[in-house]
């Protein structure tokens, strides 16, 4: 069984994790730009990070037959200083022609501040200028519902193509807001916070299998790079067919990501 990991921060993982997900059937992985585990002190730090995402990580993934793709932005956690953020954003166009770049992401909100929202809207402008898909981060815990509503309002005002936007980290109370307005939804599977495998399958069974994917994030916190595979097992335990499982873990992300000109299914599947 093959699957696509549509949101994984592999800069925070060891090479052994690449080996594990390859053995589990991962053929493509998409890495959104995010926090480095600390606040970077200069735009030069982001320049090096973008090189890491577009040069080094693809080579590391290729050792295990995995196609590595990335999204570029300054993440919401570091967007509170607009002047700094705009310096970083000015670098992004230089990397958009790299062969593994999918679009702009993961942009969004962290603490739902005015500055975060302003930088989010400016990222939307970059995506529209270069005709790129968008991957969006929604806040955690009690800020999630408010942040999701703010994001949806900003997207409506920007008049984006809703079918080319995926809003990630949805949970039970935000999934219907996202899906009912025609956006794609992503569920992030964490052992402790966000969605457990059981909750994720509950969401699928409640809101349907269309325009939704699940991912592991596998970032700096307590997380599991094999979370997607384990959730697929949970689906099987609940008697979902292999066709349905494959739709959620492979066909759905493939459908969305194929809107990105650079995305191509691993040659092993041709």
C-alpha positions as CSV (number, residue, x, y, z in Angstrom):
1,X,0.0,0.0,0.0
2,X,1.4,3.4,-1.0
3,X,0.7,6.7,0.7
4,X,1.6,10.4,0.5
5,X,2.7,12.3,3.5
6,X,1.2,15.7,2.7
7,X,2.6,17.6,5.7
8,X,5.8,16.6,7.4
9,X,8.5,18.7,8.9
10,X,11.4,16.4,8.1
11,X,14.1,18.9,9.0
12,X,13.2,18.0,12.6
13,X,13.6,14.2,12.0
14,X,16.5,11.8,11.6
15,X,17.4,10.0,8.4
16,X,16.1,6.8,10.1
17,X,12.6,8.4,10.0
18,X,12.9,8.6,6.2
19,X,13.8,4.9,6.2
20,X,10.8,4.0,8.4
21,X,8.2,5.9,6.3
22,X,9.7,4.5,3.1
23,X,9.4,1.0,4.4
24,X,5.7,1.8,5.4
25,X,4.9,2.8,1.8
26,X,5.5,6.5,1.6
27,X,6.3,7.6,-2.0
28,X,6.1,11.4,-1.7
29,X,6.4,13.8,1.2
30,X,5.5,17.5,1.3
31,X,7.3,19.8,3.8
32,X,5.7,23.2,4.6
33,X,8.0,26.0,5.8
34,X,7.6,26.4,9.5
35,X,9.3,27.3,12.8
36,X,12.9,26.0,13.3
37,X,12.4,25.2,17.0
38,X,13.6,28.7,17.8
39,X,13.0,32.2,16.5
40,X,15.5,33.0,13.7
41,X,17.4,36.2,14.2
42,X,17.7,37.4,10.6
43,X,16.3,36.9,7.1
44,X,19.5,35.2,6.2
45,X,18.5,32.4,8.5
46,X,15.4,31.9,6.3
47,X,17.4,32.0,3.1
48,X,19.5,29.1,4.4
49,X,16.3,27.3,5.5
50,X,14.8,27.7,2.0
51,X,18.0,26.2,0.6
52,X,17.6,23.3,3.0
53,X,14.1,22.7,1.9
54,X,14.9,22.9,-1.8
55,X,18.3,21.3,-2.0
56,X,19.3,19.2,1.0
57,X,16.0,17.5,2.0
58,X,15.1,16.3,-1.5
59,X,18.5,14.5,-1.6
60,X,18.0,13.0,1.8
61,X,14.5,11.7,0.8
62,X,15.7,10.4,-2.5
63,X,18.0,8.0,-0.8
64,X,14.9,6.0,0.2
65,X,12.9,6.5,-3.0
66,X,10.7,9.3,-1.6
67,X,9.9,12.4,-3.7
68,X,10.3,15.4,-1.5
69,X,8.3,18.6,-2.1
70,X,8.1,21.8,-0.1
71,X,6.0,25.0,0.5
72,X,7.6,28.4,1.3
73,X,6.6,31.2,3.6
74,X,7.4,32.9,6.9
75,X,5.4,30.9,9.4
76,X,2.8,32.5,11.7
77,X,4.9,32.0,14.9
78,X,7.5,34.4,13.4
79,X,5.2,36.9,11.7
80,X,4.5,39.2,14.7
81,X,7.2,41.7,13.5
82,X,5.9,42.9,10.1
83,X,9.1,44.5,9.0
84,X,11.1,41.4,9.7
85,X,8.4,39.3,8.0
86,X,8.4,41.4,4.9
87,X,12.2,41.1,4.6
88,X,11.8,37.3,4.7
89,X,8.9,37.4,2.2
90,X,11.0,39.3,-0.3
91,X,13.3,36.3,-0.5
92,X,10.6,33.8,-1.5
93,X,10.3,34.6,-5.2
94,X,13.9,33.7,-5.7
95,X,13.0,30.1,-4.8
96,X,9.7,29.6,-6.6
97,X,11.3,28.2,-9.7
98,X,12.9,25.3,-7.7
99,X,11.6,22.0,-9.0
100,X,10.2,20.8,-5.7
101,X,8.3,23.9,-4.6
102,X,4.5,23.5,-4.5
103,X,3.2,26.8,-3.4
104,X,2.9,29.2,-0.4
105,X,2.6,27.6,3.1
106,X,2.1,27.0,5.8
107,X,0.7,30.4,6.3
108,X,-2.0,31.3,8.7
109,X,-2.4,32.4,12.4
110,X,-0.8,31.5,15.7
111,X,-2.2,33.8,18.3
112,X,-4.7,35.6,16.0
113,X,-3.0,39.0,16.2
114,X,-3.4,41.9,13.8
115,X,0.2,41.6,12.6
116,X,-0.2,37.9,11.9
117,X,-3.4,38.6,9.9
118,X,-1.7,41.3,7.9
119,X,1.2,39.0,7.0
120,X,-1.2,36.2,6.2
121,X,-3.0,38.5,3.7
122,X,0.3,39.6,2.1
123,X,1.2,35.9,1.6
124,X,-2.2,35.4,-0.1
125,X,-1.1,38.3,-2.5
126,X,2.1,36.5,-3.3
127,X,0.3,33.2,-4.0
128,X,-2.2,35.0,-6.3
129,X,0.6,37.0,-8.1
130,X,2.5,33.7,-8.9
131,X,-0.7,31.6,-9.3
132,X,0.3,29.2,-6.6
133,X,-1.7,26.8,-4.3
134,X,-1.9,27.7,-0.6
135,X,-1.5,25.6,2.6
136,X,-2.8,27.2,5.8
137,X,-2.0,26.6,9.5
138,X,-4.8,27.1,12.0
139,X,-4.1,27.9,15.6
140,X,-4.1,25.5,18.5
141,X,-6.6,24.6,21.2
142,X,-9.0,27.5,22.3
143,X,-7.7,29.8,19.5
144,X,-8.6,27.4,16.7
145,X,-12.2,28.3,16.1
146,X,-11.7,32.1,16.2
147,X,-8.5,31.8,14.1
148,X,-10.3,29.6,11.5
149,X,-13.1,32.1,11.2
150,X,-10.6,34.9,10.7
151,X,-8.8,32.9,8.1
152,X,-12.0,32.1,6.2
153,X,-13.0,35.8,6.2
154,X,-9.6,36.8,4.8
155,X,-9.7,34.2,2.1
156,X,-13.2,35.3,1.1
157,X,-12.0,38.9,0.9
158,X,-9.0,37.9,-1.2
159,X,-11.3,36.0,-3.6
160,X,-8.9,33.0,-3.9
161,X,-9.7,29.8,-5.8
162,X,-11.1,27.7,-2.9
163,X,-10.2,24.4,-4.6
164,X,-6.5,25.3,-4.5
165,X,-6.5,26.0,-0.7
166,X,-6.0,23.4,2.0
167,X,-6.7,24.5,5.6
168,X,-4.8,22.2,7.9
169,X,-5.1,21.0,11.5
170,X,-8.9,20.9,11.4
171,X,-10.8,19.2,14.2
172,X,-14.4,18.3,14.9
173,X,-15.6,21.9,15.3
174,X,-13.7,23.4,12.4
175,X,-13.8,20.7,9.7
176,X,-17.4,21.5,8.6
177,X,-16.6,25.2,8.4
178,X,-13.8,24.5,6.0
179,X,-15.4,21.8,3.9
180,X,-18.8,23.5,3.6
181,X,-17.1,26.5,2.0
182,X,-15.4,24.4,-0.6
183,X,-11.9,24.4,0.8
184,X,-9.7,21.3,1.3
185,X,-9.2,20.2,4.9
186,X,-6.2,18.6,6.5
187,X,-6.2,16.6,9.8
188,X,-2.9,16.5,11.7
189,X,-2.4,13.3,13.7
190,X,-0.7,13.7,17.0
191,X,-0.4,11.2,19.9
192,X,-1.4,13.9,22.4
193,X,-2.8,17.1,20.9
194,X,-4.7,17.7,17.7
195,X,-6.3,14.5,16.3
196,X,-5.7,11.0,17.5
197,X,-6.2,8.3,14.9
198,X,-9.6,7.4,16.4
199,X,-10.8,11.1,16.3
200,X,-9.6,11.5,12.7
201,X,-11.6,8.5,11.6
202,X,-14.6,9.8,13.5
203,X,-14.3,13.0,11.5
204,X,-14.0,11.1,8.2
205,X,-17.1,9.1,9.1
206,X,-19.0,12.2,10.1
207,X,-18.1,14.7,7.3
208,X,-17.1,12.3,4.4
209,X,-14.0,11.3,2.5
210,X,-14.0,14.1,-0.1
211,X,-11.5,17.0,-0.2
212,X,-9.8,15.9,3.0
213,X,-6.4,14.4,3.9
214,X,-4.5,13.5,7.0
215,X,-0.9,14.0,7.9
216,X,1.6,13.4,10.7
217,X,3.4,16.9,10.8
218,X,6.1,15.0,12.7
219,X,7.7,18.2,13.9
220,X,9.5,19.4,17.0
221,X,6.9,18.2,19.6
222,X,5.7,14.8,20.5
223,X,4.7,13.4,17.1
224,X,4.9,10.3,15.0
225,X,6.1,10.2,11.4
226,X,4.1,6.9,11.0
227,X,0.9,8.5,12.1
228,X,-0.8,8.3,8.7
229,X,-0.1,4.6,8.4
230,X,-1.4,4.0,11.9
231,X,-4.6,5.9,11.1
232,X,-5.0,3.7,8.0
233,X,-4.9,0.7,10.3
234,X,-7.6,2.3,12.4
235,X,-9.7,2.6,9.3
236,X,-9.2,-1.0,8.4
237,X,-10.2,-2.0,12.0
238,X,-13.5,-0.2,11.4
239,X,-14.1,-2.3,8.3
240,X,-13.4,0.5,5.7
241,X,-12.4,-1.0,2.4
242,X,-8.9,-0.9,1.1
243,X,-10.2,1.4,-1.7
244,X,-11.5,3.9,0.8
245,X,-8.3,3.8,2.8
246,X,-6.3,4.3,-0.3
247,X,-8.5,7.2,-1.3
248,X,-7.8,9.1,1.9
249,X,-4.1,8.4,2.2
250,X,-3.1,8.5,-1.4
251,X,-5.7,9.6,-3.9
252,X,-7.0,12.6,-2.1
253,X,-3.6,14.3,-1.5
254,X,-2.6,13.3,-5.1
255,X,-5.7,15.1,-6.4
256,X,-5.0,18.3,-4.5
257,X,-1.2,18.3,-5.1
258,X,-1.5,17.6,-8.8
259,X,-2.8,21.1,-9.1
260,X,0.8,22.1,-8.4
261,X,2.8,22.0,-11.7
262,X,5.9,20.5,-9.9
263,X,4.1,17.6,-8.3
264,X,4.5,14.3,-10.0
265,X,3.7,10.9,-8.6
266,X,6.8,8.8,-7.8
267,X,8.1,7.1,-10.9
268,X,7.8,3.7,-9.1
269,X,4.1,4.0,-9.5
270,X,4.0,4.6,-13.2
